[in-house]
Amino acid sequence: MTFEKFEKLIHDLQTQEEVVHSLYKSNVDLIEFVDPYHGIIHDLILEIYGADGLDWWSWFCHENDYGRGSLEAWDENENPICYNLKSLWEYLEKNKKECTKE
């Protein structure tokens, strides 16, 4: 996946999550509606980037608030990783699982 597509995907997801959160604050609960979409996104990220990639994706988006949080991560050589959107994409692309053709 190109960085441009990845960036748009992340931006669109972030925007939609902010809309849902805003509605929730106004007592509009869409959890039953949006949960299936989260499952689809989960499955697609798992298929493209594998379990490790899904973990990093989830960490970046949810635990580290799309990179706006203060969490930090390092690789086995103590180099910072997944510290912004570009570095997350680079890490995921470099370490994605090899898809086998059927």
RAPE-V536814 format. One record per backbone hydrogen bond with DSSP energy under -1.0 kcal/mol. CO is the residue of the C=O (numbers start at 1). NH is the residue of the N-H. E is the energy in kcal/mol with one decimal. If there is no record, write none. Layout:
<<CO	NH	E> <CO	NH	E>>
This chain:
<<2	6	-2.3> <3	7	-3.2> <4	8	-2.1> <5	9	-2.5> <6	10	-2.6> <7	11	-2.6> <8	12	-2.9> <9	13	-2.5> <10	14	-2.7> <11	15	-2.5> <12	16	-2.3> <13	17	-2.5> <14	18	-2.1> <15	19	-2.0> <16	20	-2.5> <17	21	-2.4> <18	22	-2.4> <19	23	-2.5> <20	24	-2.3> <21	25	-2.0> <23	28	-2.4> <24	27	-1.9> <30	34	-2.6> <31	35	-2.1> <34	38	-1.9> <35	39	-2.0> <36	40	-2.0> <37	41	-2.5> <38	42	-2.5> <39	43	-2.4> <40	44	-2.4> <41	45	-2.7> <42	46	-2.4> <43	47	-2.2> <44	48	-2.4> <45	49	-3.1> <46	50	-1.8> <49	53	-1.0> <50	54	-2.4> <51	55	-2.2> <52	56	-2.1> <53	57	-2.8> <54	58	-2.9> <55	59	-2.5> <56	60	-2.8> <57	61	-2.8> <58	62	-2.7> <58	63	-1.3> <59	64	-2.3> <60	66	-1.1> <60	67	-1.2> <64	69	-2.5> <65	68	-1.8> <73	81	-2.3> <75	78	-2.1> <79	75	-2.5> <84	88	-2.2> <85	89	-2.5> <86	90	-2.6> <87	91	-2.3> <88	92	-2.8> <89	93	-2.9> <90	94	-2.3> <91	95	-1.9>>
